[in-house]
Amino acid sequence: MGPQAGGGTVMSTPLVKLTGVSKYYGNIRALRDVSLEVSAGEITCVLGDNGAGKSTLIKIIAGLHRHDAGTFEIEGEETVLANPRAALDRGIATVYQDLAVVPLMPVWRNFFLGSEPTRGRGPFRRLDVAHMRETTRAELLRMGIDLRDVDQPIGTLSGGERQCVAIARAVHFGAKVLVLDEPTAALGVKQSGVVLKYVAAARDAGLGVVLITHNPHHAHLVGDRFVLLKRGAMAGSHTRDSITLDELTRQMAGGSELDELSHELERVAESGPDTPSGSTPATASDRDDTTR
């Protein structure tokens, strides 16, 4: 079993390690000198606002895009992934926000989508429906997910339940590294809590998890490592023991930039709601002069 958040022994060789990775699209710099580690039984959280470079980082780890500089290692071996299939073959599974499910198909069919087992040979070959139903039910229960009916269309599940099915699917098909793209972004408080519970369950099952999020509260609940991105560059790298939630939130919100904004708002409040910052309110004599 992997370590709990905040401590424990981890493998000496990370499952995934990026060192000084950069990515350019023509003259546009999407990532510059980004480094992170993902170890078995740990959750590495990548935080940043829109445009920070989180999506580009996901695409590199998932094999969609190749990095232009730096090194990408999988279990200590430097590699360049040719495509997402190569990433899956190396044990890296990515769950995107849209989940890539077929809403009208049952849960068990989505669980095995693209990897359906069959029975029989030649013209008598058919899907092994009984095996898929039983395996889906058993794997979901193993993760602590008790669905009412695996025959129901997956589109009838809540957003949190669909995320949990995707996590259980990745675990079943042998993922070593699970990359989650903003799994709680469109969810309410209760559903977000459910998803984070199963993210922690994947960590405790021995997977290395990369949690992409813009929510420092969610990250600090489950994370072991935190990498902050800003405009494609690293704005910080911390372990859970070295940073508090308040400081993580402050850095995520911009730190000194947020302080400057606070001071500016204070100046506006002091000068009055209808007076531009830096000017002084008009006096009664000034108003009289304008009417003469």
C-alpha positions in Angstrom: 0.0 0.0 0.0 1.2 3.5 -0.8 2.0 6.2 1.8 -0.6 8.5 3.1 -0.5 12.1 2.1 2.1 14.0 4.0 4.7 11.4 4.5 5.9 7.8 4.1 8.5 5.9 2.2 8.4 6.1 -1.6 10.2 4.4 -4.4 13.7 5.7 -5.0 13.0 5.8 -8.8 10.0 7.9 -9.8 7.5 6.3 -12.1 7.6 9.5 -14.2 10.1 12.3 -14.0 10.3 15.5 -16.1 13.4 17.6 -15.9 13.6 21.1 -17.5 10.9 20.3 -20.1 10.0 23.0 -22.6 7.5 23.1 -25.4 7.2 25.6 -28.2 4.6 26.1 -30.9 6.4 28.2 -33.4 7.3 31.4 -31.6 4.8 30.7 -28.8 6.3 29.3 -25.6 3.8 27.0 -23.9 6.2 25.5 -21.3 9.7 26.5 -20.1 12.0 24.5 -17.8 9.2 22.6 -16.0 10.2 19.7 -13.7 8.1 17.3 -11.7 8.2 13.8 -10.2 5.5 11.2 -9.9 6.2 8.3 -7.5 4.2 5.2 -6.7 1.7 5.8 -3.9 1.9 9.6 -4.3 -0.2 12.3 -5.7 1.5 15.2 -7.5 -0.7 18.2 -7.9 -0.2 20.6 -10.8 -1.8 23.9 -10.1 -2.3 27.0 -12.3 -4.9 29.3 -13.8 -6.1 29.1 -17.4 -3.1 29.6 -19.8 -0.6 28.4 -17.2 0.5 25.5 -19.3 -1.4 22.6 -17.6 -3.0 21.3 -20.8 0.4 21.3 -22.6 2.0 19.4 -19.7 -0.8 16.8 -19.8 -0.4 16.3 -23.5 3.4 15.6 -23.1 2.8 13.1 -20.3 0.0 11.4 -22.3 2.0 11.1 -25.5 0.0 13.5 -27.6 2.8 16.0 -28.0 6.6 15.7 -27.8 8.7 18.0 -25.7 11.2 20.2 -27.4 13.8 20.4 -24.6 14.6 18.7 -21.3 14.2 15.0 -20.4 11.2 12.8 -19.9 11.9 9.6 -17.9 9.6 6.6 -17.2 10.9 4.4 -14.4 14.4 5.8 -14.8 14.5 5.4 -18.6 14.7 8.5 -20.8 12.0 8.3 -23.4 10.0 10.2 -26.1 6.4 9.0 -26.4 5.3 8.7 -30.0 1.6 8.7 -29.3 -1.0 8.0 -26.6 -0.9 4.3 -27.3 2.7 4.3 -26.4 1.9 6.0 -23.1 -0.8 3.4 -22.3 1.7 0.6 -23.1 4.1 2.2 -20.6 1.3 2.3 -18.0 0.3 6.0 -18.2 -3.5 6.5 -18.4 -5.0 9.9 -18.8 -8.6 10.8 -17.8 -9.8 14.1 -19.5 -12.6 16.3 -18.3 -15.0 15.1 -21.1 -14.2 11.5 -20.1 -14.7 10.2 -23.6 -17.8 8.1 -22.7 -20.8 7.1 -24.7 -23.7 8.4 -22.6 -26.4 6.0 -23.9 -24.2 2.9 -23.5 -24.4 1.0 -20.1 -21.7 1.4 -17.5 -20.1 -2.0 -18.2 -19.8 -1.3 -21.9 -18.1 2.1 -21.3 -15.8 0.4 -18.7 -14.5 -1.9 -21.5 -14.9 0.5 -24.4 -12.2 -0.3 -26.9 -11.0 -3.4 -25.0 -14.0 -5.7 -25.1 -13.4 -9.4 -24.4 -15.0 -11.9 -26.7 -16.1 -15.6 -26.7 -16.1 -18.1 -29.5 -14.3 -18.2 -32.8 -14.8 -17.0 -36.3 -18.4 -16.2 -37.2 -19.5 -17.4 -33.7 -17.4 -14.8 -31.9 -19.4 -12.5 -29.7 -18.9 -10.1 -26.8 -18.5 -11.7 -23.4 -21.3 -9.6 -21.8 -21.6 -11.7 -18.6 -17.8 -11.3 -17.9 -17.9 -7.6 -18.6 -20.8 -7.0 -16.3 -19.4 -9.1 -13.5 -15.9 -7.6 -13.8 -17.2 -4.0 -13.9 -19.3 -4.6 -10.8 -16.3 -6.3 -9.0 -13.8 -3.6 -9.9 -16.0 -0.8 -8.9 -16.7 -2.4 -5.6 -12.9 -3.0 -5.1 -12.5 0.8 -5.3 -15.4 1.3 -2.9 -17.9 2.3 -5.6 -21.3 0.7 -5.2 -23.4 1.4 -8.2 -27.1 0.6 -8.3 -26.9 -1.1 -11.6 -24.0 -1.5 -14.1 -26.6 -1.9 -16.9 -27.8 1.7 -16.6 -26.6 4.1 -19.2 -23.5 5.9 -18.0 -25.1 9.2 -18.9 -27.6 8.8 -16.0 -24.7 8.9 -13.5 -23.6 12.1 -11.8 -20.4 13.8 -13.0 -18.6 12.6 -9.9 -19.8 9.0 -10.4 -18.6 9.0 -14.1 -15.2 10.3 -12.9 -15.0 7.4 -10.4 -15.8 4.9 -13.1 -13.0 6.3 -15.2 -10.6 6.0 -12.3 -11.6 2.4 -11.6 -11.2 1.5 -15.3 -7.6 2.8 -15.4 -6.7 0.8 -12.3 -8.3 -2.4 -13.8 -6.3 -2.1 -17.0 -3.0 -1.9 -15.2 -2.2 1.8 -15.1 0.9 2.7 -13.1 0.4 6.4 -13.5 -3.0 8.1 -13.6 -3.3 11.6 -15.0 -6.5 13.4 -14.0 -7.4 16.6 -15.9 -9.4 18.9 -13.6 -11.7 16.0 -12.3 -13.6 18.3 -9.9 -13.8 21.4 -12.1 -17.5 21.1 -13.0 -18.7 19.4 -9.7 -20.3 20.7 -6.6 -18.8 20.3 -3.1 -20.3 16.9 -2.3 -19.4 15.3 -5.7 -15.9 16.8 -5.5 -15.4 15.1 -2.2 -16.5 11.8 -3.7 -14.0 12.1 -6.5 -11.2 13.1 -4.2 -11.9 10.1 -2.1 -11.3 7.8 -5.1 -8.3 9.7 -6.2 -6.8 8.9 -2.8 -7.9 5.3 -3.2 -6.0 5.1 -6.5 -2.9 6.4 -4.6 -3.4 3.9 -1.9 -3.6 1.1 -4.5 0.0 2.0 -5.4 -0.5 4.2 -8.4 1.3 7.4 -9.1 -1.3 10.2 -9.6 -1.0 13.5 -11.4 -3.9 15.7 -10.4 -4.3 18.8 -12.6 -6.4 21.4 -10.8 -6.9 25.1 -10.2 -8.3 24.6 -6.8 -5.7 24.7 -4.0 -8.2 23.4 -1.4 -8.8 20.2 -3.3 -5.0 19.8 -4.0 -4.0 20.3 -0.4 -6.6 17.7 0.8 -5.0 14.8 -1.0 -1.6 16.0 -2.5 1.9 14.9 -1.5 3.7 17.2 -4.0 2.7 20.5 -5.5 3.9 22.1 -8.7 2.7 25.6 -9.5 2.7 26.9 -13.1 2.3 30.5 -14.3 2.5 31.5 -18.0 4.2 28.3 -18.9 6.9 28.4 -16.3 7.3 27.0 -12.8 6.2 29.4 -10.0 7.0 26.9 -7.2 7.5 23.3 -6.2 6.7 22.1 -2.7 6.1 19.0 -0.7 3.0 18.7 1.6 5.2 19.2 4.7 6.8 22.4 3.4 3.7 24.5 2.6 0.4 25.3 4.3 -2.9 25.6 2.6 -2.9 29.4 3.1 0.5 29.8 1.5 -0.4 27.5 -1.3 -3.6 29.5 -1.9 -1.6 32.7 -1.8 0.9 31.5 -4.3 -1.8 30.1 -6.5 -3.6 33.5 -6.4 -0.5 35.4 -7.4 1.2 36.3 -4.1 2.6 39.8 -4.5 0.2 40.6 -7.3 -2.7 39.9 -5.0 -1.2 42.1 -2.4 -0.9 45.0 -4.9 -4.5 44.5 -5.9 -5.6 44.6 -2.3 -3.7 47.9 -1.7 -5.2 49.4 -4.9 -8.7 48.4 -3.8 -8.1 50.0 -0.4 -7.0 53.3 -2.0 -10.1 53.3 -4.1 -12.3 52.7 -1.1 -10.6 55.5 0.8 -11.0 58.0 -2.0 -14.7 57.2 -2.5 -16.7 55.1 -4.9 -17.0 57.7 -7.7 -13.5 59.1 -7.5 -10.7 57.6 -9.6 -7.7 56.2 -7.7 -5.0 58.8 -7.1 -7.3 61.8 -7.3 -8.9 63.8 -4.4 -12.6 64.3 -3.9 -14.1 67.6 -5.1 -14.7 70.2 -2.4 -17.8 72.4 -2.1 -16.0 75.4 -3.3 -14.8 73.5 -6.4 -18.4 72.6 -7.2 -19.5 76.2 -6.8 -16.8 77.4 -9.2 -18.1 75.1 -11.9 -21.6 76.5 -11.7 -20.6 80.1 -11.9 
